[in-house]
Amino acid sequence: MNGLGRALLMAVLAYSASAAGTSDGVVRVGSKSFTESYIIAEIIAQIVEEVGEARVARQVGLGGTGVTYRALESGAIDVYPEYTGTIARVIVKDPTLVSVDAIRARLEPRGLTISGSLGFANTYALAVGAETAQRLGLKTVGDLRGHADLRAAFSSGFLERDDGWPGLARFYGLSLAHVDVMEHALTYRAIAARQVDLMDVFSTDGQLERLQLVLLDDDRHFFPDYSAVLFARRDLPARFPRTWARLREVLEDRIDHRRMARLNAMADLDRRPVADVARAFLGAASPDAGTVSSEARPASGEAGTAPGKAGTASRPAPSASPEAHRWTPPAELWALTRDHLMLVLASLAAAVALGLPMGIAAARYRRAGQVELSVIAMLQTIPALALLMFMIPLFGIGKVPALIALSLYALLPVARNTYAGMIAIEPQLLEIAFVLGLGRLRRLLQVELPLASISIMAGIKTAAVMTVGTATLAAFIGGGGYGSLIVRGLALDDTATILVGAAGAAVMALAFHALFELLDRVAIPRGLRR
């Protein structure tokens, strides 16, 4: 690696280390990317702040179980809300573990622990529209047999996990001809528009209150218990004993099923910010802050009843008023803009530092260069989110794996355009440079690179604009940036928040395009510009 590459790598690592900080005096609270996880994580964070024994750092919206567990295991986060069934089946991979004590004992050698149950279980369930249920006489999961023509849309986790659709289909002998993967919040829109007939839900989903859905009874009791717990590193109680004691005092057995459904409804239906919902639970708001309107409150025997019970959701709640839509505080937007800009600039600088000499080498040694460019091109065939996931075992979560993945994606346009610009130079011009006695380095710097500058700058410009968009995926592994707003908006079914994140990325992409138009006047010789 050349001196510039080493310097850039050291700068990236230094930035990441400073961003991560030290573990002393900080409780890092994580969450998955769905409403309930956001809410409980924010409640945890506010309790930590209230106790004052430690500072709090939020790492929310990390994606699925794999990402959040790896973050906890590596020490990138200290605690996040999880469910006993998920820990037993997905993490420990022992479905015979049922009790909290048994799971806690199995986690101890891994340096992890769990709290007692928070008081509710968020169990998987299958839901269909009320009209579909009435027309086909669907009341239980077993009733789906013989209706293979139903269109289903399931979340990726439900489709992949053995305690989700694969295991359920085998257990009940079910077969569906049309099964698609869809973001959980978007599936509610699809079933409301009758684009799909069947979806997976969590039994405490706030969205169940708005739609006329029937929860199919798991009459053979396939789904395991998913009691909510705090999943933490084992050293957290030792480092911050007062904080851990307060978390257990406030949360253990304090959130029943109906109350969690109300909290979810406050975020999903009333469009209350997650921080306000958490304050309402903790009693920091007005005396009636812990309640929701009668339209949003689940009725007994309807959606929001105990897991495994069929029922129809209460009448739809009125649409939230425009004033009820969430808004992104300017300070948060500025911080996310700064994060996103850093991701783009650092990864682009690394791509240029590596891609430019690689493109030159490919032009110098044509056969080896084709192999080199083919390997770089092959990286583009890996989906961006998959590449980010591959980085986690090597580099953990946060900005470091995001920067490495983004740099690899930006390599191709830089290297290929450098190569194309170099081989397009007229051979006569190079012969003249040789006759004038220019050495290889002077010929490269004074003749070849200036003549190839149009192609090179076009590649860098393409890499910059492309990286602005790809960097939004960094939020799935705690990399920050505008993707944090998009992930949060998807989880909360909040189009306005999604648009803020998408618009920010679009404006930044336009700004980079305009900036490189100006840089062309500096980097490209005047004669070539004409």
URBELJO-V807497 format. One line per field, one symbol per residue. phi: phi as a letter, one per 20 degrees, with the letter a starting at -180 (. if undefined). A space follows every 50 residues. Layout:
# URBELJO-V807497
phi=???
This chain:
# URBELJO-V807497
phi=.fffffffffffffffffffmdffmcdeddbedbgffgfffffgfffgff fmfbeccecemfoefgfffffffenfcdbbfbcgffffeeeemcfffcff fffffffgfemcbcefffoccdefbdccfffffffdmeccfffffncfef edcdfffffeefedfgfffffemdbcfccdebggffffffffemecdcbe cdfdgffffededdeffffdlffffdffbedcffeffffcffffffgffe dfldcefffffffffgffdemfggffffffffmeefgefedcfffeefef ndgofggndfadffggfffffgfeffceggffffffffffffgfffffff fffeffffffffffcffffffgfffffffffeggfffffffffecmdofg fffffffffefgffffffgffffeffgfffffffffnffgfffffecffg fefffffffffffffffgffffffffcmemnffgfffffffeldfffgff fffgfffffffffffffffgfeeeggffff
